[in-house]
Amino acid sequence: MPDPFVILRFAAGFLALAAGLIILVLGVAAAATLLIAARVEARHPPAGHRIPVPGGSVAYLEDGPRDGPRATIVLLHGASANAYDPMEGVGRRLAAAGFRVVSFDRPGYGGSDRLAGAEAATPAFQARMLADAIDRLGLGPVILMGHSWSGALALRMALDRPKGIAGLVLVAPVAMPFPPMPLPWWADLALKPPVTWLLTRTIAVPLGLYYLPGVARGVFRPEPPVEDYVEKSRAALILRPGSALANIQDLAGLPAALAQQAPLYASLRLPTVIVTGEGDPVVVTAKQAEPLSRAVPGARLVVLPGAGHMITYTAPDALVRETEALLGRQ
């Protein structure tokens, strides 16, 4: 019969070796994360302007005429993105068409401070902060163009301060509640705050760097990706621990926020157009844009045949036309 003390010593040695290997891997990953983040920040400096808000500041880009614009458009980017993403897609076209265009980095993204840690993850919190920034910039009633995750953000801003909003252009929006879906144990573990913090400072960023080109191509399906999208949109800015953590928090907190705000959409009385891609595999039109168009009184639904999720790049002229049409409904 084997000596139980020998077995215990073997088990203890094995566990110590395994723990040592895990610590080594995490240490290497942490060093790689610091290097990747430093290179990303050196290559992509923050957006050109900053405005103070409670708890810090938010960064933004601006284009188009300040004097006598047709209207002021505020661009709100989706998950994993930053202010350059919608600006380099549809924003420049809107500016060329005579609109003043302001594109914000949401709290925790690009050059914006997170402002309140995990508490900043909700559309309600971000709506307050960006509304404050809009007021401080003196932009007046604005048309909000919210893409993907920021469909929920634009709607929250309209619910909270309708007098400051002239209209809504919701692009491939996430806005309707998700059906309850249990998470696998590993995903549930990864979303525990201490574990999430550790992952975003070790293995998440190197893995994100590896998968970034493929993910960037995937979000355009079924359309071909736009050339140089990753560079134009500065997508690599998500490969920093703070932004990666903010992104995970925002995605994890969205279902509860949607369940809370969706019943309020019937109270909206703003000109609203919802533009979505027929073949969007990321935010499925039948599950989001279509029911949203029925929930918001008077909303116009535009489904672009054969289009995917990134219509800010693949169909910017259609978005400009729909924005111009929205002006006629005010």
C-alpha positions in Angstrom: 0.0 0.0 0.0 1.5 3.4 -1.0 2.6 5.6 1.8 -0.1 8.3 2.2 2.5 10.9 3.2 4.3 10.2 -0.1 1.1 10.8 -2.0 0.4 14.0 -0.1 3.9 15.3 -0.8 3.5 14.4 -4.5 0.2 16.2 -4.7 1.6 19.2 -2.9 4.6 19.4 -5.2 2.3 19.0 -8.3 0.1 21.9 -7.1 3.1 24.0 -6.3 4.4 23.4 -9.8 1.1 24.2 -11.4 0.7 27.3 -9.4 4.2 28.4 -10.4 3.5 27.8 -14.0 0.2 29.8 -13.8 2.0 32.7 -12.1 4.8 32.6 -14.7 2.2 32.7 -17.6 0.3 35.5 -16.0 3.5 37.4 -15.3 4.6 37.1 -19.0 1.1 38.1 -20.1 1.1 41.1 -17.8 4.4 42.3 -19.2 3.1 41.8 -22.7 -0.1 43.7 -21.8 2.0 46.7 -20.6 4.1 46.6 -23.8 1.0 46.4 -26.1 -0.8 49.2 -24.3 2.3 51.5 -24.5 2.7 50.8 -28.2 -1.0 51.4 -28.9 -1.0 54.7 -27.0 2.1 55.9 -28.7 0.6 55.1 -32.1 -2.8 56.5 -31.4 -2.8 59.6 -29.2 -6.2 60.6 -27.6 -8.9 62.5 -29.5 -8.0 66.2 -30.0 -10.3 67.8 -27.5 -11.3 67.3 -23.8 -14.2 68.7 -21.7 -14.4 68.4 -17.9 -17.3 66.5 -16.4 -18.0 65.4 -12.8 -15.2 63.0 -11.9 -12.8 63.7 -14.8 -13.1 64.5 -18.4 -14.3 63.1 -21.7 -12.5 63.4 -25.0 -14.1 64.2 -28.4 -13.5 64.9 -32.0 -15.2 67.6 -34.1 -15.7 68.3 -37.8 -18.0 70.4 -40.0 -19.1 74.1 -39.7 -19.5 75.7 -36.4 -21.2 78.8 -37.9 -24.6 78.1 -39.5 -24.6 74.3 -39.6 -27.7 72.5 -40.8 -27.8 70.8 -37.4 -25.4 69.4 -34.8 -24.9 65.7 -34.8 -23.5 63.9 -31.8 -22.0 60.5 -32.6 -22.0 57.7 -30.0 -19.8 54.7 -30.7 -20.5 51.1 -29.9 -18.8 48.4 -27.9 -15.0 47.9 -28.3 -14.7 51.2 -30.2 -13.9 54.9 -29.7 -14.8 58.3 -31.1 -12.8 57.7 -34.3 -14.9 54.7 -35.3 -18.1 56.6 -36.3 -16.3 59.8 -37.2 -14.1 58.1 -39.8 -17.1 56.3 -41.2 -20.2 58.4 -41.4 -19.0 61.5 -39.5 -16.8 62.9 -42.2 -19.7 62.5 -44.7 -22.1 64.3 -42.4 -19.6 67.2 -42.0 -19.2 67.4 -45.8 -23.0 67.7 -46.0 -23.0 70.8 -43.8 -23.6 69.3 -40.3 -21.5 70.1 -37.3 -20.4 66.7 -36.0 -19.1 65.9 -32.5 -18.0 62.4 -31.7 -17.4 61.5 -28.0 -15.2 58.8 -26.5 -17.6 57.1 -24.0 -16.4 57.0 -20.4 -13.4 54.6 -20.2 -12.8 54.5 -24.0 -10.3 56.3 -26.2 -9.1 59.4 -24.2 -12.1 59.6 -21.8 -11.8 58.9 -18.1 -13.9 56.0 -16.8 -15.2 58.5 -14.2 -16.8 56.0 -11.8 -15.4 52.5 -12.3 -18.0 49.8 -12.7 -20.7 52.3 -11.8 -20.1 53.9 -15.2 -21.2 50.8 -17.1 -24.9 51.7 -17.5 -26.4 53.8 -20.3 -28.0 55.9 -17.6 -24.7 57.0 -16.1 -23.0 57.6 -19.5 -26.1 59.5 -20.6 -25.7 61.9 -17.7 -22.0 62.5 -18.3 -22.3 63.0 -22.0 -25.3 65.3 -21.6 -23.2 67.3 -19.2 -20.5 67.5 -21.8 -23.0 68.6 -24.5 -24.2 71.4 -22.2 -20.7 72.6 -21.4 -19.9 72.7 -25.1 -23.1 74.7 -25.7 -24.2 72.5 -28.5 -27.9 73.1 -28.0 -30.5 70.6 -29.1 -28.6 67.9 -31.0 -29.4 64.9 -33.2 -28.0 61.8 -31.6 -26.6 59.1 -33.8 -26.0 56.0 -31.7 -24.4 52.8 -33.2 -24.9 49.3 -31.7 -24.4 49.5 -27.9 -25.0 53.2 -28.1 -28.5 52.7 -29.5 -29.4 52.1 -25.8 -27.3 55.1 -24.8 -29.0 57.5 -27.3 -32.4 56.2 -26.2 -31.5 56.7 -22.5 -30.4 60.3 -23.2 -33.7 61.0 -25.0 -35.7 59.5 -22.2 -33.8 61.6 -19.5 -33.7 64.9 -21.3 -35.9 65.0 -24.4 -35.7 68.8 -24.6 -32.0 68.6 -25.4 -32.5 66.2 -28.2 -33.7 67.2 -31.6 -33.9 63.6 -33.1 -32.6 60.1 -33.0 -30.7 58.2 -35.7 -30.3 54.7 -34.3 -27.8 52.6 -36.4 -27.9 48.8 -35.9 -29.1 49.5 -32.4 -29.1 47.3 -29.3 -32.1 48.5 -27.4 -34.5 45.7 -26.6 -34.2 43.3 -23.7 -32.4 40.0 -24.2 -34.1 36.7 -23.2 -32.6 35.2 -20.0 -29.6 33.1 -20.8 -27.5 31.2 -18.2 -23.8 31.6 -18.6 -21.3 28.7 -18.6 -19.4 28.5 -15.3 -16.2 29.8 -16.9 -18.0 32.9 -18.2 -19.7 33.5 -14.9 -16.3 33.2 -13.2 -14.6 35.6 -15.6 -17.3 38.2 -14.9 -16.5 38.3 -11.2 -14.9 41.8 -10.6 -11.6 40.6 -9.2 -11.2 37.9 -12.0 -12.2 40.4 -14.7 -9.7 42.9 -13.4 -6.9 40.3 -13.4 -7.8 39.0 -16.9 -7.8 42.5 -18.4 -4.3 43.0 -17.1 -2.8 39.7 -18.2 -4.2 37.4 -20.9 -7.1 39.4 -22.3 -5.1 42.0 -24.1 -2.6 39.7 -25.8 -5.5 37.5 -26.9 -7.3 40.6 -28.1 -4.3 41.6 -30.2 -4.2 38.2 -31.8 -7.9 38.1 -32.6 -8.4 41.8 -33.5 -7.9 41.5 -37.3 -10.4 38.6 -37.5 -12.9 40.2 -35.3 -12.7 43.5 -37.4 -13.4 41.5 -40.6 -16.2 39.6 -38.9 -18.3 42.6 -37.9 -18.6 43.6 -41.5 -20.2 40.3 -42.6 -21.9 39.6 -45.0 -20.2 42.6 -46.6 -16.5 42.7 -47.3 -14.5 44.7 -44.7 -13.5 48.3 -45.5 -9.8 48.7 -46.3 -7.7 49.9 -43.4 -10.7 49.9 -41.0 -8.6 48.9 -38.0 -6.2 51.8 -38.6 -8.9 54.4 -39.5 -11.0 53.5 -36.5 -8.1 53.2 -34.1 -9.6 49.9 -33.0 -6.4 48.9 -31.2 -7.3 51.5 -28.5 -9.4 48.7 -26.9 -6.2 46.8 -26.3 -5.5 48.7 -23.0 -6.4 47.3 -19.6 -8.7 50.1 -18.6 -10.6 50.2 -21.9 -10.8 46.4 -22.0 -12.3 46.3 -18.5 -14.7 49.1 -19.3 -15.9 47.2 -22.4 -16.5 44.0 -20.4 -18.4 45.9 -17.7 -20.6 47.7 -20.3 -21.5 44.5 -22.1 -22.2 42.6 -18.9 -24.4 45.3 -17.5 -26.4 46.0 -20.6 -29.2 43.4 -20.3 -30.3 44.7 -16.9 -30.3 48.3 -18.2 -32.4 47.3 -21.3 -34.9 45.5 -19.1 -35.3 48.7 -17.1 -35.5 51.3 -19.9 -37.3 49.4 -22.7 -40.8 49.8 -21.2 -40.3 53.6 -21.3 -39.8 53.9 -25.0 -43.5 54.4 -25.6 -43.2 57.8 -23.9 -40.8 59.1 -26.5 -42.0 61.9 -28.8 -39.0 62.6 -30.9 -38.3 62.2 -34.6 -36.6 58.8 -34.8 -35.2 56.7 -37.6 -33.8 53.3 -37.2 -31.3 52.1 -39.9 -30.2 48.5 -39.8 -28.6 45.9 -42.1 -30.7 43.1 -43.4 -27.9 40.6 -42.9 -26.5 42.0 -39.6 -25.1 38.9 -37.7 -24.0 41.0 -34.7 -27.3 42.7 -33.8 -30.0 40.8 -35.5 -32.6 43.0 -37.1 -35.6 40.8 -36.3 -34.7 40.8 -32.6 -33.7 44.4 -32.1 -34.5 47.0 -34.8 -37.9 45.6 -35.8 -39.4 45.4 -32.3 -37.8 48.7 -31.4 -39.5 50.4 -34.4 -42.8 49.2 -32.9 -41.9 50.4 -29.4 -41.0 54.0 -30.3 -44.0 56.0 -31.5 -43.6 57.2 -35.0 -40.2 55.6 -35.6 -39.2 55.0 -39.2 -37.5 51.7 -39.9 -35.0 51.4 -42.8 -33.6 48.0 -43.5 -30.7 48.1 -46.0 -30.7 45.0 -48.2 -27.6 42.8 -47.9 -26.0 45.1 -45.4 -24.2 44.0 -42.1 -23.4 45.7 -38.8 -20.9 48.3 -39.9 -23.2 50.4 -42.1 -21.5 53.5 -40.6 -18.7 52.5 -43.1 -20.5 50.5 -45.8 -23.6 52.8 -46.2 -22.6 56.3 -44.9 -24.5 58.0 -47.7 -27.7 56.3 -46.7 -27.2 57.5 -43.1 -26.7 61.0 -44.4 -29.9 60.9 -46.4 -31.9 59.6 -43.5 -30.4 62.3 -41.2 -31.5 64.9 -43.8 -34.9 63.4 -44.0 -35.1 63.5 -40.2 -34.6 67.3 -40.3 -37.7 67.6 -42.3 -39.8 65.9 -39.6 -38.8 68.3 -36.8 
